[in-house]
Amino acid sequence: MASPKFRVRGTLAASPCSSRDVDILSETILVRPAKDISTAFFDVEYTIKCDRDGMQIPLLFVAWQYKDDFKVWVDSAAVELLAVPQELHHIRSSPFEEFSKSFTRGDSSKSDEISLAYHQHWNVDTAVSINSFKYFNVNLARGIHKIRVKYNVTRCINRSGYTNEYSFRYSLSPAKFWRSFGQLTITLDTSLCKAPFKTSLGDPVFGKWGVWEFTDLPAACFSFSYIEPLPPAAEFIAHYNEWLCLCFGLLLLVANIRAIGIYRRKGDSDYPLNMAFCFVAIPALLTMVWFYYIGLSEFFIIIPICCLLPAFDLAIHTLGVARIYWKIPFTLLCCSVISSLAVVASGFGFDAIIQHLAGQPIAVMPYAFLGFFIIPVIAVPYFLLLIAANYAYSKR
């Protein structure tokens, strides 16, 4: 079963690029998520001050993956948005030269572009070329004007947790290149979805929940995110996941020690292979079934790990390569390694149970394979305990 994409990027919403002849005195952003949180409505108003009269292009807008039409009004009059021509690669000596401060110059085979930040903590920007922008050409008089834009964006989805995290992101990166930065007001309206959103903006204005006001650029971007809650049973397993894995490991340890005692009491001087295969095969089978369930590629990786050690032990016994007293520690080492592997794999199993209870597609969590690095931490004390148990029973 193929794992789903862990991150699905939604609409790339961003502040506009500003002409060098325009001051943006204020930016007011209203965000209203839909009832099912699949989209969000943005209503943004800019108060600008023009330094000259005549036909001009005051703003450039990023126009990627919007759900519906991107609508613009200038002083309450609707204007038509135009796409930057695809054949335009460099803005110098073009009608968009007034925006050159915002863009990085590309070489002869690459268009000029701007880097937009879409995550506050990831040091990863998205490069957007000049061809991905839209503009309007309007006759403006010198002075103050209002520009209003409305559009719907699609959500970003993060599946790296037990449940989906939905977020709406807005890049403020272009505002770094504005000639001036006035007041920024951001309002989150959750009247339709009633969801407890988290935000990267910090505390809202006192007495105004869902309203933030800034006089300086607060960050390169901001986001509103919502994580689906876990059902009570899944939340319990997620909270005690490590303790459940520990209990599973202790049960395997008790089973191995108990088996040593049974065979020692029967007077056997050797640790028989059939018993070793029994207690190696059980955790190995659990591991292989789980890996087969989540994907064939992982299944073919885990088969050698689960089978080669006991097979090598059988070869040593058959060929008589080692003395008999080497066989007992080696078999116990096999049991320790494979049982430790099963303990780690049980953590994947509990993750699968949580995802199933939460109604999510079952997949390996990102970075889950790092759990295999703790196998030696589990296997070493496990092996020492089995050696001690074997020695204690041999002296009885």
C-alpha positions as CSV (number, residue, x, y, z in Angstrom):
1,M,0.0,0.0,0.0
2,A,1.6,3.3,-1.1
3,S,1.9,6.0,1.5
4,P,0.0,9.2,0.8
5,K,1.9,12.5,0.3
6,F,2.7,13.9,3.8
7,R,2.4,17.5,2.7
8,V,0.0,19.0,0.2
9,R,0.7,22.6,-0.6
10,G,-2.4,24.7,-1.1
11,T,-2.7,28.2,-2.7
12,L,0.3,30.4,-2.6
13,A,-1.3,33.6,-1.2
14,A,1.0,36.6,-0.6
15,S,1.1,40.3,-0.3
16,P,1.6,42.2,-3.6
17,C,4.7,43.7,-5.0
18,S,4.6,47.5,-4.9
19,S,5.7,50.0,-7.5
20,R,8.4,52.4,-6.5
21,D,6.0,55.3,-7.0
22,V,3.5,54.0,-4.4
23,D,3.5,54.0,-0.6
24,I,1.3,51.3,1.0
25,L,-0.1,53.0,4.1
26,S,-2.1,50.1,5.4
27,E,-3.0,46.5,4.6
28,T,-6.1,44.9,6.2
29,I,-6.6,41.2,5.8
30,L,-9.8,39.3,6.6
31,V,-9.5,35.5,6.6
32,R,-12.8,33.4,6.7
33,P,-12.3,29.6,6.5
34,A,-15.2,27.6,5.0
35,K,-17.3,25.3,7.1
36,D,-15.4,22.2,6.0
37,I,-12.0,24.0,6.2
38,S,-11.3,23.0,2.6
39,T,-11.0,26.6,1.5
40,A,-10.7,30.1,3.0
41,F,-12.0,33.4,1.7
42,F,-9.6,36.3,1.8
43,D,-10.8,39.9,1.7
44,V,-7.8,42.3,1.6
45,E,-7.8,46.1,1.4
46,Y,-4.8,48.3,0.7
47,T,-4.6,52.0,1.3
48,I,-2.0,53.5,-1.1
49,K,-0.6,56.9,-1.8
50,C,0.5,57.7,-5.4
51,D,3.2,60.1,-6.2
52,R,2.2,60.8,-9.8
53,D,-0.9,61.1,-12.0
54,G,-1.7,59.0,-15.0
55,M,-1.9,55.4,-16.2
56,Q,0.2,53.2,-14.0
57,I,0.6,49.7,-12.5
58,P,0.6,50.2,-8.7
59,L,0.6,46.5,-7.6
60,L,1.6,43.1,-8.8
61,F,-0.2,40.1,-7.4
62,V,0.9,36.4,-7.1
63,A,-1.8,34.5,-9.0
64,W,-1.2,30.8,-8.3
65,Q,-3.8,28.1,-7.7
66,Y,-6.7,30.3,-6.5
67,K,-9.9,28.4,-6.3
68,D,-12.1,31.1,-7.9
69,D,-11.6,34.3,-9.7
70,F,-9.2,36.9,-8.3
71,K,-11.3,40.1,-8.1
72,V,-9.9,43.6,-7.7
73,W,-11.5,47.0,-7.1
74,V,-9.9,50.4,-7.2
75,D,-11.8,53.1,-5.3
76,S,-14.9,50.8,-5.4
77,A,-14.6,50.4,-9.2
78,A,-13.9,46.9,-10.5
79,V,-10.8,46.5,-12.7
80,E,-9.6,43.8,-15.0
81,L,-6.7,41.7,-14.0
82,L,-4.2,40.8,-16.7
83,A,-1.5,38.1,-16.8
84,V,2.1,39.0,-17.2
85,P,3.1,37.8,-20.7
86,Q,4.8,34.4,-20.7
87,E,7.4,35.6,-23.1
88,L,8.6,38.3,-20.6
89,H,11.6,37.0,-18.7
90,H,13.2,40.2,-17.4
91,I,11.4,43.2,-16.0
92,R,14.0,45.8,-16.8
93,S,13.2,47.9,-19.8
94,S,9.6,46.6,-19.6
95,P,6.3,48.1,-18.2
96,F,7.2,46.4,-14.9
97,E,10.5,48.0,-14.3
98,E,9.1,50.0,-11.4
99,F,9.0,46.6,-9.5
100,S,12.6,45.7,-10.1
101,K,13.6,46.1,-6.5
102,S,11.4,43.2,-5.5
103,F,12.9,40.7,-8.0
104,T,16.1,38.8,-8.4
105,R,17.6,39.1,-11.8
106,G,17.7,35.8,-13.7
107,D,20.2,34.7,-16.3
108,S,19.4,34.6,-20.0
109,S,17.6,31.3,-19.7
110,K,15.8,32.1,-16.5
111,S,13.1,34.6,-15.6
112,D,13.4,37.2,-12.9
113,E,11.8,35.8,-9.7
114,I,11.0,36.6,-6.1
115,S,11.4,34.3,-3.1
116,L,8.3,33.9,-1.0
117,A,8.4,32.4,2.5
118,Y,5.5,30.1,3.4
119,H,6.5,28.7,6.8
120,Q,7.7,30.6,9.8
121,H,10.1,27.8,11.0
122,W,11.2,26.1,7.8
123,N,14.1,27.9,6.1
124,V,12.6,27.1,2.7
125,D,11.3,29.7,0.3
126,T,9.3,29.3,-2.9
127,A,10.7,31.0,-6.0
128,V,8.0,32.6,-8.1
129,S,8.8,34.0,-11.5
130,I,7.5,37.2,-13.0
131,N,5.3,35.2,-15.4
132,S,3.2,33.9,-12.4
133,F,2.0,37.4,-11.5
134,K,-1.1,39.4,-12.5
135,Y,-1.5,43.2,-12.7
136,F,-4.0,45.9,-13.6
137,N,-3.4,49.2,-15.4
138,V,-5.4,52.0,-14.1
139,N,-5.5,55.8,-14.3
140,L,-4.8,57.2,-10.8
141,A,-4.6,60.7,-9.6
142,R,-1.9,61.7,-7.1
143,G,-3.0,61.1,-3.6
144,I,-4.8,58.4,-1.5
145,H,-6.6,55.4,-3.0
146,K,-8.2,52.2,-1.8
147,I,-7.5,48.9,-3.5
148,R,-9.5,45.9,-2.5
149,V,-9.0,42.2,-3.6
150,K,-11.1,39.1,-2.9
151,Y,-10.2,35.5,-3.6
152,N,-10.6,32.0,-2.3
153,V,-7.6,29.8,-1.4
154,T,-7.2,26.1,-0.9
155,R,-5.8,24.7,2.3
156,C,-2.4,23.2,2.9
157,I,-2.5,19.6,4.4
158,N,0.2,18.2,6.7
159,R,-0.2,14.4,7.2
160,S,3.0,13.9,9.2
161,G,1.0,13.5,12.5
162,Y,-1.6,11.1,13.6
163,T,-4.3,13.3,12.2
164,N,-4.3,15.9,9.4
165,E,-3.3,19.5,10.1
166,Y,-5.0,22.0,7.8
167,S,-3.5,25.5,7.4
168,F,-3.9,28.6,5.4
169,R,-0.6,30.5,4.8
170,Y,0.1,34.0,3.6
171,S,3.5,35.3,2.7
172,L,4.5,38.8,3.7
173,S,7.9,38.5,2.0
174,P,7.0,41.1,-0.8
175,A,6.3,43.7,1.9
176,K,10.1,43.8,2.7
177,F,10.5,45.6,-0.6
178,W,7.7,48.2,-0.2
179,R,8.8,51.8,-0.1
180,S,7.1,52.1,3.2
181,F,5.2,49.8,5.6
182,G,2.2,51.3,7.4
183,Q,-0.3,49.4,9.6
184,L,-1.1,45.7,9.1
185,T,-4.4,44.4,10.5
186,I,-5.3,40.7,10.3
187,T,-8.7,39.3,11.3
188,L,-9.6,35.7,11.5
189,D,-13.4,35.0,11.2
190,T,-14.3,31.5,12.3
191,S,-18.1,32.0,12.3
192,L,-18.6,29.4,9.6
193,C,-16.4,26.5,10.8
194,K,-16.2,27.1,14.6
195,A,-12.8,25.4,14.6
196,P,-10.1,26.2,17.3
197,F,-7.4,27.5,15.0
198,K,-3.8,28.1,16.1
199,T,-1.8,30.9,14.6
200,S,1.8,32.0,14.3
201,L,0.9,35.6,15.0
202,G,1.1,35.5,18.8
203,D,-1.5,37.1,21.1
204,P,-4.3,39.0,19.4
205,V,-5.3,42.6,20.3
206,F,-6.5,42.8,23.9
207,G,-10.3,42.5,24.0
208,K,-10.6,41.6,20.3
209,W,-10.2,37.8,19.8
210,G,-9.1,37.0,16.2
211,V,-7.7,40.5,15.5
212,W,-4.0,41.3,15.2
213,E,-2.5,44.7,14.6
214,F,1.1,45.5,13.6
215,T,3.1,48.6,12.7
216,D,6.1,46.6,11.7
217,L,6.4,43.5,9.6
218,P,5.8,40.7,12.1
219,A,7.3,37.8,10.2
220,A,8.1,36.6,6.6
221,C,4.7,34.8,6.7
222,F,1.8,34.0,8.9
223,S,-0.5,31.0,9.1
224,F,-3.7,29.7,10.7
225,S,-3.8,26.0,11.3
226,Y,-6.2,23.4,12.7
227,I,-5.4,19.9,13.8
228,E,-8.2,17.3,13.8
229,P,-8.7,15.9,17.3
230,L,-8.0,12.3,18.1
231,P,-10.8,10.0,19.4
232,P,-10.4,9.2,23.1
233,A,-9.1,5.6,22.5
234,A,-6.5,6.8,19.9
235,E,-5.5,9.7,22.2
236,F,-4.9,7.2,25.0
237,I,-2.7,5.0,22.8
238,A,-0.8,8.0,21.5
239,H,-0.1,9.2,25.0
240,Y,1.2,5.9,26.3
241,N,2.7,4.6,23.0
242,E,6.3,4.3,24.5
243,W,5.0,2.5,27.6
244,L,3.0,0.0,25.5
245,C,6.1,-0.8,23.5
246,L,8.0,-1.3,26.7
247,C,5.4,-3.7,28.0
248,F,5.5,-5.6,24.7
249,G,9.3,-5.9,25.1
250,L,9.0,-7.1,28.7
251,L,6.6,-9.8,27.6
252,L,9.1,-11.0,25.0
253,L,11.8,-11.0,27.6
254,V,9.8,-13.0,30.1
255,A,8.9,-15.5,27.3
256,N,12.6,-16.0,26.4
257,I,13.7,-16.3,30.1
258,R,10.8,-18.7,30.8
259,A,11.8,-20.9,27.8
260,I,15.4,-21.0,29.1
261,G,14.2,-22.2,32.4
262,I,12.0,-24.9,30.9
263,Y,14.8,-26.4,28.9
264,R,17.4,-26.1,31.6
265,R,15.1,-27.9,34.1
266,K,14.8,-30.7,31.5
267,G,18.6,-31.2,31.8
268,D,19.5,-30.0,28.3
269,S,23.0,-28.6,28.1
270,D,22.3,-26.9,24.9
271,Y,19.8,-24.2,23.9
272,P,18.0,-26.1,21.2
273,L,17.4,-24.6,17.8
274,N,13.7,-25.4,17.6
275,M,13.1,-23.3,20.7
276,A,15.4,-20.5,19.4
277,F,13.5,-20.4,16.1
278,C,10.2,-20.4,18.0
279,F,11.0,-17.2,19.9
280,V,12.8,-15.6,17.0
281,A,10.1,-16.5,14.5
282,I,7.2,-15.0,16.6
283,P,8.6,-11.4,16.7
284,A,10.0,-11.8,13.2
285,L,6.5,-12.8,11.9
286,L,4.9,-9.8,13.7
287,T,7.4,-7.5,12.1
288,M,7.1,-8.9,8.6
289,V,3.3,-8.9,8.7
290,W,3.3,-5.2,9.7
291,F,5.8,-4.2,7.1
292,Y,4.0,-6.2,4.4
293,Y,0.8,-4.3,5.4
294,I,2.4,-0.9,4.9
295,G,4.4,-1.6,1.7
296,L,6.3,-4.2,-0.3
297,S,9.5,-2.2,-0.4
298,E,9.8,-2.2,3.3
299,F,8.8,-5.9,3.4
300,F,11.8,-6.9,1.2
301,I,14.1,-4.9,3.4
302,I,13.0,-6.5,6.6
303,I,13.1,-10.2,5.5
304,P,16.9,-10.4,5.6
305,I,17.0,-8.8,9.0
306,C,14.5,-11.3,10.4
307,C,15.8,-14.4,8.7
308,L,19.5,-14.2,8.2
309,L,20.6,-14.3,11.8
310,P,18.7,-17.5,12.7
311,A,19.8,-19.1,9.4
312,F,23.4,-18.3,10.1
313,D,23.0,-19.8,13.5
314,L,21.6,-23.0,11.9
315,A,24.6,-23.0,9.5
316,I,27.1,-22.8,12.4
317,H,25.3,-25.7,14.1
318,T,25.2,-27.9,10.9
319,L,28.7,-27.3,9.8
320,G,30.2,-27.5,13.3
321,V,32.2,-24.4,12.7
322,A,32.0,-23.2,16.3
323,R,32.3,-25.0,19.7
324,I,29.1,-25.8,21.4
325,Y,29.5,-23.1,24.1
326,W,29.5,-20.5,21.3
327,K,26.2,-21.6,20.1
328,I,24.3,-20.6,23.2
329,P,25.4,-16.9,23.3
330,F,25.0,-16.5,19.6
331,T,21.4,-17.9,19.7
332,L,20.6,-15.6,22.6
333,L,22.1,-12.7,20.6
334,C,19.7,-13.6,17.7
335,C,16.8,-13.6,20.1
336,S,17.9,-10.2,21.5
337,V,18.3,-8.5,18.2
338,I,15.1,-9.8,16.6
339,S,13.0,-9.2,19.7
340,S,14.4,-5.6,19.9
341,L,13.4,-5.2,16.3
342,A,9.9,-6.4,17.1
343,V,9.7,-3.9,20.0
344,V,10.4,-1.0,17.5
345,A,8.0,-2.5,15.0
346,S,5.3,-2.7,17.7
347,G,5.6,1.1,17.9
348,F,4.7,1.2,14.2
349,G,1.8,-1.1,15.0
350,F,0.4,1.2,17.6
351,D,0.8,4.1,15.2
352,A,-1.4,2.1,12.7
353,I,-4.0,1.5,15.4
354,I,-4.1,5.2,16.2
355,Q,-4.4,6.1,12.5
356,H,-7.2,3.5,12.0
357,L,-9.2,4.8,15.0
358,A,-8.7,8.4,13.7
359,G,-10.0,7.4,10.3
360,Q,-6.7,8.2,8.6
361,P,-5.0,6.1,5.8
362,I,-2.4,3.9,7.4
363,A,1.1,4.8,6.6
364,V,4.6,5.0,8.2
365,M,5.0,8.2,10.1
366,P,7.8,10.5,8.8
367,Y,11.1,9.8,10.5
368,A,9.6,6.7,12.1
369,F,12.5,4.6,10.8
370,L,14.8,6.6,13.1
371,G,13.4,4.2,15.7
372,F,15.6,1.5,14.3
373,F,18.7,3.3,15.7
374,I,17.5,2.5,19.2
375,I,17.7,-1.3,18.5
376,P,21.2,-1.6,20.0
377,V,20.1,0.3,23.1
378,I,17.3,-2.3,23.6
379,A,19.3,-5.4,22.4
380,V,22.4,-5.0,24.6
381,P,20.6,-5.1,28.0
382,Y,18.2,-7.6,26.6
383,F,21.1,-9.9,25.6
384,L,22.8,-9.4,29.0
385,L,19.7,-10.4,30.8
386,L,19.2,-13.5,28.7
387,I,22.9,-14.5,29.4
388,A,22.4,-13.9,33.1
389,A,19.2,-16.0,33.1
390,N,20.8,-18.8,31.2
391,Y,23.8,-18.8,33.6
392,A,21.4,-18.8,36.6
393,Y,19.4,-21.7,35.4
394,S,22.6,-23.7,34.5
395,K,23.7,-23.5,38.1
396,R,20.5,-25.0,39.5
